[in-house]
Amino acid sequence: MRHYLDHAATTPLRPEARDAWLAATETVGNASSTHGAGQDARRLLEESRERVAASLDADPIEIVFTSGGTESINLALQGLWRSRPEGTSAIVMPEAEHHATMDTVAALVEDGAELRRVPVTDRARIEPEQFALQLPEAALATALVANNEAGTINDAAALSAAAATAEVALHLDAVAALGHVPLSFRGLRGGAAGGVGLVAMSLAGHKIAAPVGVGVLVTARTARMTALLRGGAQQRGLRAGTQDVAGAAAFATALELAEVERVEEAARLRALRDRLVSGIRAAVPAAELLGDPVDRLPGNAHLLFPGAVGESLLFLLDVAGVAASTGSACQAGVAEPSHVVMSMGRSERDARSVLRFSLGRTSTDADVDAVLAAIADAYTRASGAGTGTRS
């Protein structure tokens, strides 16, 4: 039996979202067509947009459907950069962002952007004061609502307020946070006016049990943003192309259910996670929980196993029927040390010795038990792997 503890990577499709997707595929027609069939599709699409907007406390016109979190992040960062205020070139980015953000910003630096890095704390937290120091006269800024590896939840409201005060456009990556923390786009924008402060927020459907291949970029009416895809005026001209009606319907269904269940589910996951962490530390006293011990995603357990090799631990747990993640990037098939762990002031050796267990809607006590039954032996064996002594 396989025990899945990698919900932060992708979480199983909800039956209700699957049913909504299948039902929507029975609606024949392109939502941009003017005939009756097209208008039936358009009606379902716009109803889904309204449902998503209601769940996120946004206006329906601010909901732009995309293919997922990576596209949303690219549209936000590249679109804001191309429409940046004249005379500005700096992009403000904290150290521990997701690779979708880091790689996009790196490409913009090649196009002439200046990168202003913001350090994070030893718990992977973005300090609003440090963030604010880098904002004056910047072209745009970006930040995570919750760190996708360490699980630390940032003060998104304070980051948004700092951007509004500095009159800088802000993008928030809320992919990891969606379904786990309250997200009010209107509330986070506060009193921001014009195209400054929080203007864009990225989301992905497969993190909340919608199908892979659908996401959302919440985009303020006032955002100055250039489209990446050309060829039509769909979605305020920000994303051209035939719209995915079925994906939108499934996303709306999954998001509504996640919001209905969020408080109760967070408490359940927190209890499971705490039992997992305490059990691991009892079996492996050297193991250390990384990230904020309190202000963290409820299903996230990001642990350092000193002297072990994360890839070896991952393999040994997989053999034992447990699916987890190293939390590190894998570029071209080569495992890399976690940049998040290194940004927290840890060594490269530590950054190669982490595992992320992430729990979700289908997680049970049996999943926790499976980890606890296998972790001590896996750690002993992984600690003996040759690369475990690398510094």
C-alpha positions as a printed NumPy array, in Angstrom:
array([[  0.   ,   0.   ,   0.   ],
       [  1.322,   3.454,  -0.909],
       [  1.123,   6.285,   1.602],
       [  1.099,   9.667,  -0.121],
       [  2.668,  12.548,   1.824],
       [  3.494,  14.902,  -1.04 ],
       [  0.293,  16.939,  -1.277],
       [  2.309,  20.165,  -1.609],
       [  3.514,  18.917,  -5.003],
       [  0.028,  17.963,  -6.154],
       [ -3.013,  16.688,  -4.328],
       [ -5.486,  14.037,  -5.515],
       [ -8.379,  15.211,  -7.66 ],
       [-11.605,  15.685,  -5.724],
       [-14.55 ,  13.597,  -6.987],
       [-16.687,  16.749,  -6.988],
       [-14.148,  18.632,  -9.122],
       [-13.874,  15.671, -11.483],
       [-17.664,  15.531, -11.799],
       [-17.833,  19.289, -12.44 ],
       [-15.167,  18.949, -15.137],
       [-16.935,  16.04 , -16.826],
       [-20.306,  17.776, -16.683],
       [-18.827,  20.928, -18.211],
       [-17.362,  18.961, -21.122],
       [-20.929,  18.158, -22.163],
       [-21.418,  21.855, -22.92 ],
       [-20.464,  22.103, -26.567],
       [-19.244,  25.418, -27.901],
       [-16.45 ,  27.976, -27.811],
       [-17.133,  30.561, -25.13 ],
       [-16.153,  33.305, -27.564],
       [-18.709,  32.259, -30.197],
       [-21.895,  34.275, -30.556],
       [-24.261,  31.409, -31.381],
       [-26.382,  29.684, -28.776],
       [-23.952,  26.847, -28.101],
       [-21.129,  29.318, -27.624],
       [-23.188,  31.415, -25.273],
       [-24.051,  28.342, -23.193],
       [-20.329,  27.761, -22.762],
       [-19.799,  31.446, -22.007],
       [-22.498,  31.366, -19.354],
       [-20.856,  28.421, -17.568],
       [-17.454,  30.087, -17.829],
       [-18.644,  33.377, -16.36 ],
       [-20.569,  31.636, -13.586],
       [-17.348,  29.822, -12.669],
       [-15.443,  33.111, -12.735],
       [-18.009,  34.646, -10.384],
       [-17.751,  31.704,  -7.991],
       [-13.952,  31.948,  -7.886],
       [-14.149,  35.707,  -7.345],
       [-16.582,  35.261,  -4.453],
       [-14.263,  32.739,  -2.759],
       [-11.276,  35.085,  -3.112],
       [-13.12 ,  38.342,  -2.294],
       [-12.343,  39.79 ,  -5.704],
       [-14.361,  41.146,  -8.609],
       [-15.168,  38.649, -11.393],
       [-13.383,  40.828, -13.953],
       [-10.207,  40.418, -11.888],
       [-10.151,  36.62 , -12.363],
       [ -7.925,  35.527, -15.254],
       [ -7.893,  31.768, -15.858],
       [ -4.502,  30.313, -16.803],
       [ -2.914,  26.888, -17.211],
       [ -1.516,  26.888, -13.664],
       [  0.719,  28.597, -11.141],
       [  3.791,  28.844, -13.362],
       [  1.906,  30.601, -16.138],
       [  0.217,  32.908, -13.642],
       [  3.575,  33.886, -12.145],
       [  5.091,  34.457, -15.585],
       [  2.141,  36.551, -16.725],
       [  2.315,  38.65 , -13.573],
       [  6.068,  39.254, -13.51 ],
       [  6.715,  39.591, -17.222],
       [  3.498,  41.517, -17.765],
       [  4.23 ,  43.993, -14.979],
       [  7.851,  44.37 , -16.108],
       [  6.853,  45.2  , -19.673],
       [  4.431,  47.841, -18.387],
       [  6.708,  49.199, -15.66 ],
       [  6.839,  52.926, -14.895],
       [  9.294,  54.834, -17.037],
       [ 12.746,  55.096, -15.503],
       [ 12.412,  52.073, -13.207],
       [ 14.306,  48.803, -13.56 ],
       [ 14.507,  47.136, -10.138],
       [ 12.635,  43.966,  -9.196],
       [ 12.358,  43.241,  -5.47 ],
       [ 12.454,  39.506,  -4.696],
       [ 13.048,  37.637,  -1.415],
       [ 15.685,  34.907,  -1.359],
       [ 13.465,  31.856,  -0.778],
       [ 10.956,  32.17 ,  -3.621],
       [  9.692,  29.331,  -5.809],
       [ 11.746,  28.53 ,  -8.906],
       [  8.89 ,  29.709, -11.136],
       [  9.532,  33.183,  -9.742],
       [ 13.319,  32.929,  -9.507],
       [ 13.755,  31.703, -13.068],
       [ 11.374,  34.303, -14.473],
       [ 13.165,  37.101, -12.653],
       [ 16.528,  35.739, -13.821],
       [ 15.31 ,  35.987, -17.411],
       [ 14.172,  39.571, -16.802],
       [ 17.588,  40.419, -15.369],
       [ 19.063,  39.236, -18.676],
       [ 16.682,  41.722, -20.33 ],
       [ 18.014,  44.575, -18.219],
       [ 16.236,  44.351, -14.879],
       [ 18.113,  45.08 , -11.653],
       [ 17.511,  42.48 ,  -8.949],
       [ 17.128,  43.662,  -5.363],
       [ 17.28 ,  40.644,  -3.072],
       [ 15.526,  40.539,   0.283],
       [ 17.011,  38.173,   2.897],
       [ 14.746,  35.84 ,   4.826],
       [ 15.091,  34.812,   8.458],
       [ 16.361,  31.462,   9.701],
       [ 12.708,  30.377,   9.596],
       [ 12.295,  31.406,   5.941],
       [ 10.184,  34.396,   6.91 ],
       [ 10.091,  37.609,   4.888],
       [ 10.388,  40.501,   7.32 ],
       [  8.181,  43.386,   6.114],
       [ 10.743,  45.941,   7.279],
       [ 13.502,  44.34 ,   5.182],
       [ 11.118,  44.077,   2.249],
       [ 10.157,  47.745,   2.526],
       [ 13.811,  48.848,   2.482],
       [ 14.209,  47.562,  -1.08 ],
       [ 10.988,  49.013,  -2.508],
       [ 11.7  ,  52.708,  -3.217],
       [ 11.628,  53.44 ,  -6.957],
       [ 11.394,  49.734,  -7.859],
       [  9.616,  48.605, -11.019],
       [  7.776,  45.801,  -9.21 ],
       [  8.014,  43.4  ,  -6.279],
       [  7.061,  39.792,  -5.634],
       [  6.712,  37.609,  -2.529],
       [  5.329,  34.297,  -1.31 ],
       [  2.26 ,  34.222,   0.926],
       [  3.558,  30.931,   2.328],
       [  6.883,  29.269,   1.631],
       [  6.305,  26.17 ,  -0.468],
       [  9.172,  24.221,   1.126],
       [  9.507,  25.357,   4.732],
       [  5.785,  26.075,   5.143],
       [  6.294,  29.425,   6.886],
       [  3.359,  31.807,   6.454],
       [  4.356,  35.404,   5.76 ],
       [  2.515,  38.566,   6.738],
       [  1.015,  39.198,   3.308],
       [ -1.001,  42.166,   4.546],
       [  2.131,  43.928,   5.796],
       [  4.   ,  43.202,   2.56 ],
       [  1.07 ,  44.581,   0.565],
       [  0.871,  47.685,   2.733],
       [  4.603,  48.304,   2.282],
       [  4.256,  48.074,  -1.501],
       [  1.272,  50.436,  -1.48 ],
       [  3.18 ,  52.965,   0.633],
       [  6.147,  52.806,  -1.747],
       [  3.775,  53.015,  -4.738],
       [  5.203,  49.809,  -6.238],
       [  3.201,  47.086,  -7.993],
       [  3.25 ,  43.83 ,  -5.997],
       [  2.664,  40.232,  -7.072],
       [  1.912,  37.619,  -4.425],
       [  2.531,  33.928,  -5.067],
       [ -0.318,  32.284,  -3.152],
       [ -0.024,  28.859,  -4.786],
       [  1.079,  27.061,  -1.606],
       [ -1.274,  29.062,   0.618],
       [ -4.505,  28.522,  -1.312],
       [ -6.987,  26.412,   0.612],
       [ -4.934,  26.587,   3.807],
       [ -5.002,  30.255,   4.823],
       [ -7.695,  32.91 ,   4.276],
       [ -7.102,  34.892,   1.089],
       [ -9.029,  38.104,   0.475],
       [ -7.693,  39.945,  -2.553],
       [ -9.736,  43.02 ,  -1.687],
       [ -8.635,  42.881,   1.931],
       [ -4.962,  42.479,   1.084],
       [ -5.126,  45.403,  -1.32 ],
       [ -6.451,  47.568,   1.494],
       [ -6.626,  51.178,   0.451],
       [ -4.217,  50.814,  -2.481],
       [ -5.197,  52.917,  -5.462],
       [ -4.064,  52.913,  -9.068],
       [ -1.652,  50.298, -10.353],
       [  0.377,  50.038,  -7.149],
       [  0.339,  47.874,  -4.059],
       [ -1.013,  44.366,  -4.525],
       [ -2.096,  44.071,  -8.16 ],
       [ -1.647,  40.354,  -8.917],
       [ -1.953,  37.041,  -7.064],
       [ -1.082,  33.624,  -8.515],
       [ -2.974,  30.404,  -7.798],
       [ -2.915,  26.792,  -9.046],
       [ -5.812,  24.354,  -9.202],
       [ -3.953,  21.097,  -8.583],
       [ -2.948,  22.278,  -5.103],
       [ -6.615,  22.321,  -4.051],
       [ -7.676,  19.071,  -5.757],
       [ -8.777,  20.607,  -9.051],
       [ -7.317,  19.125, -12.257],
       [ -3.731,  19.779, -13.288],
       [ -3.678,  22.404, -16.04 ],
       [ -5.876,  25.155, -14.612],
       [ -4.842,  28.151, -12.543],
       [ -5.806,  31.741, -11.833],
       [ -4.097,  35.089, -11.81 ],
       [ -6.143,  37.546,  -9.793],
       [ -5.404,  40.871, -11.478],
       [ -6.556,  44.226, -10.126],
       [ -8.625,  46.351, -12.485],
       [ -5.977,  49.055, -12.214],
       [ -2.977,  46.797, -12.91 ],
       [ -0.686,  47.969, -15.703],
       [  0.155,  44.645, -17.31 ],
       [  1.128,  43.488, -20.79 ],
       [ -0.167,  40.164, -22.105],
       [  2.199,  37.3  , -22.915],
       [ -0.151,  35.507, -25.305],
       [ -1.532,  37.416, -28.276],
       [ -4.291,  36.55 , -30.694],
       [ -7.544,  37.585, -29.051],
       [ -9.21 ,  39.901, -26.579],
       [-10.233,  37.227, -24.081],
       [ -9.959,  37.951, -20.361],
       [ -9.392,  41.702, -20.685],
       [ -6.816,  40.965, -23.361],
       [ -4.443,  39.554, -20.73 ],
       [ -4.578,  35.948, -21.978],
       [ -5.58 ,  35.26 , -25.547],
       [ -6.889,  31.882, -26.658],
       [ -9.895,  29.588, -26.335],
       [-10.843,  29.46 , -22.69 ],
       [-10.956,  26.221, -20.717],
       [-14.572,  26.15 , -19.547],
       [-14.352,  22.713, -17.947],
       [-11.168,  23.61 , -16.084],
       [-12.762,  26.811, -14.787],
       [-15.807,  24.907, -13.522],
       [-13.65 ,  22.32 , -11.776],
       [-11.448,  25.012, -10.209],
       [-14.497,  26.862,  -8.883],
       [-15.905,  23.691,  -7.356],
       [-12.636,  22.657,  -5.713],
       [-12.026,  26.162,  -4.35 ],
       [-15.518,  26.491,  -2.865],
       [-15.218,  23.147,  -1.096],
       [-11.718,  23.94 ,   0.144],
       [-12.985,  27.185,   1.64 ],
       [-15.982,  25.506,   3.303],
       [-13.688,  22.91 ,   4.889],
       [-10.651,  25.09 ,   5.503],
       [-10.867,  25.803,   9.246],
       [-11.864,  22.289,  10.275],
       [ -9.453,  20.67 ,   7.851],
       [ -6.58 ,  22.868,   9.044],
       [ -7.134,  21.701,  12.602],
       [ -7.207,  18.057,  11.502],
       [ -4.038,  18.388,   9.429],
       [ -2.26 ,  20.293,  12.175],
       [ -2.925,  17.456,  14.612],
       [ -1.706,  14.852,  12.109],
       [  1.38 ,  16.922,  11.332],
       [  2.262,  17.441,  14.976],
       [  1.993,  13.699,  15.614],
       [  4.188,  13.066,  12.592],
       [  6.854,  15.541,  13.709],
       [  6.939,  14.36 ,  17.314],
       [  7.083,  10.729,  16.178],
       [  9.945,  11.396,  13.771],
       [ 11.914,  13.271,  16.41 ],
       [ 11.37 ,  10.421,  18.882],
       [ 12.653,   7.913,  16.317],
       [ 15.437,  10.194,  15.042],
       [ 16.428,  12.59 ,  17.864],
       [ 18.785,  14.491,  15.557],
       [ 15.939,  15.47 ,  13.198],
       [ 15.067,  19.164,  13.252],
       [ 11.868,  20.87 ,  12.147],
       [ 12.642,  23.801,   9.85 ],
       [ 10.464,  26.844,   9.254],
       [  8.245,  28.613,  11.735],
       [  6.983,  26.187,  14.401],
       [  3.65 ,  28.009,  14.738],
       [  2.938,  30.217,  11.731],
       [  3.219,  27.471,   9.134],
       [  0.972,  25.668,   6.689],
       [ -1.048,  23.1  ,   8.65 ],
       [  0.005,  20.073,   6.61 ],
       [  3.685,  20.969,   6.212],
       [  6.513,  19.151,   8.013],
       [  9.892,  20.213,   6.63 ],
       [ 12.662,  18.384,   8.456],
       [ 16.449,  18.35 ,   8.433],
       [ 18.069,  14.928,   8.924],
       [ 21.702,  15.783,   9.742],
       [ 24.298,  13.645,   8.019],
       [ 21.789,  11.858,   5.801],
       [ 21.263,  12.305,   2.099],
       [ 17.805,  13.556,   1.246],
       [ 17.683,  11.66 ,  -2.062],
       [ 18.654,   8.446,  -0.27 ],
       [ 16.012,   8.996,   2.386],
       [ 13.462,   9.628,  -0.327],
       [ 14.36 ,   6.398,  -2.125],
       [ 14.316,   4.285,   1.028],
       [ 10.946,   5.68 ,   2.112],
       [  9.559,   5.094,  -1.367],
       [ 10.618,   1.449,  -1.165],
       [  8.737,   1.328,   2.149],
       [  5.632,   2.696,   0.422],
       [  5.928,   6.324,   1.548],
       [  5.903,   9.183,  -0.972],
       [  7.517,  12.428,   0.222],
       [  9.742,  15.125,  -1.293],
       [ 13.251,  16.433,  -0.797],
       [ 11.912,  19.948,  -1.295],
       [ 14.871,  20.724,  -3.551],
       [ 14.887,  21.579,  -7.225],
       [ 15.865,  19.014,  -9.833],
       [ 17.299,  20.708, -12.87 ],
       [ 18.06 ,  18.507, -15.887],
       [ 17.89 ,  15.399, -13.701],
       [ 20.568,  16.634, -11.281],
       [ 19.508,  17.001,  -7.666],
       [ 20.427,  20.38 ,  -6.227],
       [ 20.666,  21.528,  -2.609],
       [ 17.575,  23.381,  -1.452],
       [ 18.018,  27.102,  -2.062],
       [ 15.35 ,  27.702,   0.585],
       [ 17.378,  25.922,   3.258],
       [ 20.533,  27.772,   2.231],
       [ 18.688,  31.105,   2.326],
       [ 17.861,  30.297,   5.958],
       [ 21.597,  30.388,   6.734],
       [ 22.188,  26.647,   6.569],
       [ 25.089,  24.902,   4.876],
       [ 24.963,  23.147,   1.524],
       [ 25.323,  19.881,   3.416],
       [ 22.18 ,  20.66 ,   5.405],
       [ 20.433,  21.739,   2.202],
       [ 21.003,  18.238,   0.821],
       [ 19.635,  16.583,   3.975],
       [ 16.008,  17.717,   4.115],
       [ 12.674,  16.066,   3.511],
       [  9.269,  17.676,   3.165],
       [  6.257,  15.689,   4.258],
       [  3.025,  17.384,   3.235],
       [ -0.414,  16.219,   4.29 ],
       [ -3.722,  16.881,   2.587],
       [ -7.413,  16.08 ,   2.354],
       [ -6.9  ,  12.325,   1.93 ],
       [ -4.218,  11.971,   4.63 ],
       [ -4.919,   9.633,   7.551],
       [ -3.313,   8.324,  10.711],
       [ -2.224,   5.282,   8.708],
       [ -0.051,   7.539,   6.542],
       [  1.658,   8.938,   9.62 ],
       [  2.105,   5.45 ,  11.037],
       [  3.798,   4.307,   7.835],
       [  6.382,   7.098,   8.062],
       [  7.074,   6.432,  11.714],
       [  7.52 ,   2.713,  11.05 ],
       [ 10.122,   3.343,   8.343],
       [ 11.988,   6.528,   9.264],
       [ 14.521,   5.225,  11.811],
       [ 15.85 ,   2.497,   9.536],
       [ 15.824,   4.831,   6.522],
       [ 17.805,   7.441,   8.436],
       [ 20.376,   4.914,   9.629],
       [ 20.918,   3.645,   6.096],
       [ 20.882,   7.084,   4.456],
       [ 23.387,   8.415,   6.989],
       [ 25.844,   5.859,   5.723],
       [ 25.555,   6.95 ,   2.074],
       [ 28.803,   8.292,   0.667],
       [ 27.487,  11.697,  -0.351],
       [ 26.198,  12.293,   3.152],
       [ 29.602,  13.695,   4.118],
       [ 29.62 ,  16.417,   1.46 ],
       [ 29.913,  19.964,   2.709]])
